[in-house]
């Protein structure tokens, strides 16, 4: 199959779902592809501008839409379920995909009514990560991602960590530099809780770093047993207390199994072969 992977390519998800996964699928990977004729299929990752979609439609190239987290943010993170589904339907009408790739099973369930084949593809973990040695004492807690989604959690983490003589780190060079990863957000809207990908968990799993997560669909669906969950400050205090113990962190790390690029690409490749 002569496969094209394209999209706006302006977000971090493009590196994962566009470049890394596209190469693993032996596809041509090009942001906002200008020449689209001759391809058997195009995977549009996240968002595609109107001119890109027009080129694909005009050339008769069938489209698979990988939704990822393409809803408007940050405003869309506070939408209710009905608004999220209305937006989703409008984008399917605009893109006219022959297949849809969802980031979570919950997202896939919301796409069932569109009458096209569906595949759920979790984010794979970042390749070639350093492995966490699980140090004896907790010293660093950290968060990876855009700080704007932390909201009031950021100040709370700083105060709580200071009280424990720990430091709170945002976007460390390597997740393995941390003793505990936290993956939480202030947003409580439908998309944020049900459609957001598992990427923060996948990278924690890939580095073998104990982690504490919000109860979001993307994390719940891809948890492998070593994770702790927390939605409130009280939950987080209890999780910190548990992971202070060295043996508990070692056990937690041993229960983390990442979705690898090879695993995800194999499932994706098999699904594409049916078109």
C-alpha positions as CSV (number, residue, x, y, z in Angstrom):
1,X,0.0,0.0,0.0
2,X,1.3,3.4,-1.0
3,X,0.5,5.3,2.3
4,X,0.7,9.0,3.1
5,X,0.8,10.3,6.7
6,X,0.1,14.0,6.9
7,X,-1.5,16.8,8.9
8,X,-0.7,20.2,10.3
9,X,2.2,18.8,12.2
10,X,2.4,21.6,14.8
11,X,2.0,19.6,18.0
12,X,3.9,17.1,20.0
13,X,1.5,14.3,19.0
14,X,2.7,14.8,15.4
15,X,6.2,13.4,16.3
16,X,4.5,10.3,17.8
17,X,1.5,9.6,15.6
18,X,2.9,11.2,12.5
19,X,6.7,10.8,12.2
20,X,7.5,7.8,14.5
21,X,4.4,5.8,13.7
22,X,4.4,6.8,10.0
23,X,7.9,5.6,9.5
24,X,7.1,2.3,11.3
25,X,4.2,1.9,8.8
26,X,6.7,2.5,5.9
27,X,4.6,5.6,4.9
28,X,5.6,8.8,3.2
29,X,5.4,11.3,6.1
30,X,4.9,15.0,5.2
31,X,3.4,17.9,7.0
32,X,0.6,19.5,4.9
33,X,1.4,17.4,1.9
34,X,1.3,19.4,-1.3
35,X,1.5,16.4,-3.7
36,X,-1.1,13.8,-2.9
37,X,-2.0,12.1,-6.1
38,X,-1.0,8.4,-6.4
39,X,-1.4,7.4,-2.8
40,X,-3.7,4.6,-1.9
41,X,-4.6,6.0,1.4
42,X,-3.8,9.1,3.5
43,X,-3.8,9.2,7.3
44,X,-4.6,12.7,8.5
45,X,-3.2,13.1,12.0
46,X,-5.1,15.4,14.3
47,X,-6.0,18.4,12.2
48,X,-5.9,19.0,8.5
49,X,-6.3,22.4,6.9
50,X,-9.2,22.9,4.5
51,X,-6.7,23.1,1.5
52,X,-5.1,19.8,2.4
53,X,-8.5,18.1,2.7
54,X,-9.5,19.6,-0.6
55,X,-6.4,18.2,-2.3
56,X,-7.1,14.8,-1.0
57,X,-10.8,14.8,-1.9
58,X,-10.1,16.2,-5.4
59,X,-7.4,13.5,-6.0
60,X,-9.7,10.8,-4.8
61,X,-7.3,9.7,-2.0
62,X,-9.3,8.0,0.8
63,X,-8.7,9.4,4.2
64,X,-8.2,7.7,7.6
65,X,-8.6,10.3,10.4
66,X,-6.4,9.9,13.5
67,X,-8.3,12.1,15.9
68,X,-5.7,12.3,18.7
69,X,-6.5,15.4,20.7
70,X,-7.7,17.7,17.9
71,X,-10.6,19.4,19.7
72,X,-10.0,23.1,20.4
73,X,-7.9,23.6,23.5
74,X,-8.0,24.8,26.2
75,X,-11.7,25.8,25.8
76,X,-12.7,22.3,24.5
77,X,-11.3,20.7,27.7
78,X,-14.3,22.0,29.6
79,X,-17.0,20.9,27.1
80,X,-19.7,18.5,28.2
81,X,-20.4,15.2,26.4
82,X,-23.1,16.6,24.1
83,X,-20.9,19.5,22.9
84,X,-17.9,17.1,22.3
85,X,-20.0,14.7,20.2
86,X,-21.5,17.6,18.2
87,X,-18.0,18.8,17.4
88,X,-16.9,15.3,16.5
89,X,-19.8,14.8,14.1
90,X,-19.0,18.2,12.4
91,X,-15.4,17.1,11.9
92,X,-16.4,13.7,10.4
93,X,-18.7,15.5,8.0
94,X,-15.8,17.9,7.0
95,X,-13.0,15.3,6.7
96,X,-15.2,12.5,5.2
97,X,-12.9,9.6,6.4
98,X,-13.3,6.0,5.4
99,X,-11.9,5.0,8.7
100,X,-11.2,6.5,12.1
101,X,-8.4,6.0,14.6
102,X,-9.2,6.8,18.2
103,X,-6.8,7.4,21.1
104,X,-9.0,5.7,23.7
105,X,-11.8,3.0,23.7
106,X,-14.1,5.7,25.1
107,X,-13.4,7.9,22.1
108,X,-14.0,4.9,19.8
109,X,-17.4,4.3,21.4
110,X,-18.4,7.9,20.6
111,X,-17.5,7.3,17.0
112,X,-19.5,4.0,16.5
113,X,-22.4,5.8,14.9
114,X,-20.4,7.1,11.9
115,X,-20.5,3.8,10.1
116,X,-16.8,3.5,9.2
117,X,-14.2,1.0,10.5
118,X,-12.7,2.0,13.8
119,X,-9.3,1.3,15.4
120,X,-8.2,2.3,18.9
121,X,-4.4,3.1,19.0
122,X,-2.9,4.2,22.3
123,X,0.2,6.3,22.2
124,X,3.4,4.2,22.3
125,X,6.1,5.1,24.7
126,X,9.0,7.2,23.7
127,X,11.7,5.0,22.2
128,X,15.2,4.5,23.8
129,X,14.4,6.0,27.2
130,X,16.7,5.7,30.1
131,X,15.5,3.2,32.7
132,X,14.8,4.4,36.2
133,X,17.1,2.9,38.8
134,X,14.5,3.3,41.6
135,X,16.7,5.2,44.0
136,X,16.4,4.4,47.7
137,X,15.1,7.8,48.7
138,X,12.4,9.9,47.0
139,X,13.9,13.3,46.1
140,X,12.2,14.5,42.9
141,X,8.6,14.5,41.8
142,X,7.9,15.6,38.2
143,X,5.4,16.4,35.5
144,X,5.9,16.1,31.8
145,X,3.8,18.3,29.4
146,X,2.3,21.8,29.1
147,X,2.2,23.5,32.5
148,X,-1.1,25.3,31.6
149,X,-3.0,22.0,32.2
150,X,-1.8,21.7,35.7
151,X,-3.6,24.7,37.0
152,X,-3.8,24.9,40.8
153,X,-2.1,21.5,41.0
154,X,1.3,23.2,40.3
155,X,1.3,25.3,43.4
156,X,0.0,22.4,45.5
157,X,2.7,20.1,44.4
158,X,5.4,22.7,45.2
159,X,4.0,23.2,48.7
160,X,3.5,19.5,49.4
161,X,6.9,18.5,48.0
162,X,8.6,21.2,50.1
163,X,7.0,19.9,53.2
164,X,8.5,16.5,52.4
165,X,11.9,17.9,51.5
166,X,11.3,16.8,47.9
167,X,11.6,19.0,44.8
168,X,8.9,19.4,42.1
169,X,10.3,19.4,38.5
170,X,8.5,20.2,35.3
171,X,9.7,18.6,32.0
172,X,12.9,17.1,33.3
173,X,15.5,16.0,30.6
174,X,14.7,12.4,31.4
175,X,11.8,10.8,33.2
176,X,14.2,8.4,34.8
177,X,15.7,11.4,36.7
178,X,12.4,11.5,38.7
179,X,11.4,9.2,41.5
180,X,7.7,9.6,40.9
181,X,5.8,10.9,37.8
182,X,2.5,12.7,38.3
183,X,0.0,13.0,35.4
184,X,-2.9,15.1,36.5
185,X,-4.9,18.0,35.0
186,X,-7.2,20.7,36.3
187,X,-9.7,20.2,33.5
188,X,-12.8,18.0,34.2
189,X,-14.6,18.3,30.8
190,X,-15.7,15.2,28.8
191,X,-12.9,15.2,26.3
192,X,-10.2,15.7,28.8
193,X,-11.4,12.8,30.9
194,X,-12.5,10.4,28.1
195,X,-10.6,11.2,24.9
196,X,-7.2,12.4,26.1
197,X,-4.4,10.0,25.1
198,X,-2.3,7.9,27.4
199,X,1.0,9.5,26.4
200,X,2.2,10.6,29.9
201,X,1.5,7.1,31.2
202,X,3.2,5.4,28.3
203,X,6.4,7.4,28.8
204,X,6.4,6.7,32.5
205,X,5.8,3.0,31.8
206,X,8.6,3.1,29.2
207,X,11.1,4.6,31.7
208,X,10.0,2.3,34.5
209,X,9.1,5.3,36.7
210,X,6.4,4.9,39.4
211,X,3.5,7.2,38.5
212,X,0.3,8.7,40.0
213,X,-2.5,9.5,37.5
214,X,-5.9,11.1,37.3
215,X,-8.7,8.6,36.6
216,X,-8.9,9.3,32.8
217,X,-10.0,6.8,30.2
218,X,-6.6,6.8,28.5
219,X,-4.8,5.9,31.6
220,X,-7.3,3.4,33.0
221,X,-7.4,1.6,29.7
222,X,-3.7,1.2,29.3
223,X,-2.7,0.7,33.0
224,X,-0.7,-2.5,33.6
225,X,-0.9,-2.8,37.4
226,X,1.9,-0.7,38.8
227,X,0.1,2.6,38.6
228,X,-1.5,4.6,41.4
229,X,-4.6,6.8,40.8
230,X,-5.5,10.1,42.4
231,X,-8.2,12.7,41.6
232,X,-8.1,14.8,44.8
233,X,-5.4,16.3,47.0
234,X,-6.2,13.7,49.7
235,X,-5.8,10.9,47.1
236,X,-2.4,12.4,46.1
237,X,-1.2,12.6,49.7
238,X,-2.0,8.9,50.3
239,X,-0.3,8.0,47.0
240,X,2.8,9.9,48.0
241,X,2.8,8.2,51.4
242,X,2.7,4.8,49.7
243,X,5.4,5.5,47.2
244,X,7.8,6.9,49.9
245,X,8.7,3.3,50.6
246,X,11.5,2.0,48.5
247,X,10.2,-1.5,48.1
248,X,6.7,-0.2,47.2
249,X,8.3,1.8,44.4
250,X,10.3,-1.1,43.1
251,X,7.1,-3.2,43.0
252,X,5.2,-0.5,41.2
253,X,8.0,-0.1,38.6
254,X,8.0,-3.8,38.0
255,X,4.3,-3.7,37.1
256,X,4.7,-1.1,34.4
257,X,4.6,-2.4,30.8
258,X,4.7,0.1,28.0
259,X,2.9,0.0,24.7
260,X,5.9,0.0,22.3
261,X,6.1,1.5,18.8
262,X,6.5,-2.0,17.3
263,X,3.3,-3.3,19.1
264,X,1.2,-0.3,18.1
265,X,2.5,-0.3,14.5
266,X,1.7,-4.1,14.1
267,X,-1.9,-3.6,15.1
268,X,-2.2,-0.5,12.9
269,X,-0.6,-2.3,9.9
270,X,-3.0,-5.2,10.2
271,X,-6.0,-2.9,10.3
272,X,-4.9,-0.9,7.3
273,X,-4.4,-4.1,5.3
274,X,-8.2,-4.5,5.3
275,X,-8.9,-1.4,3.2
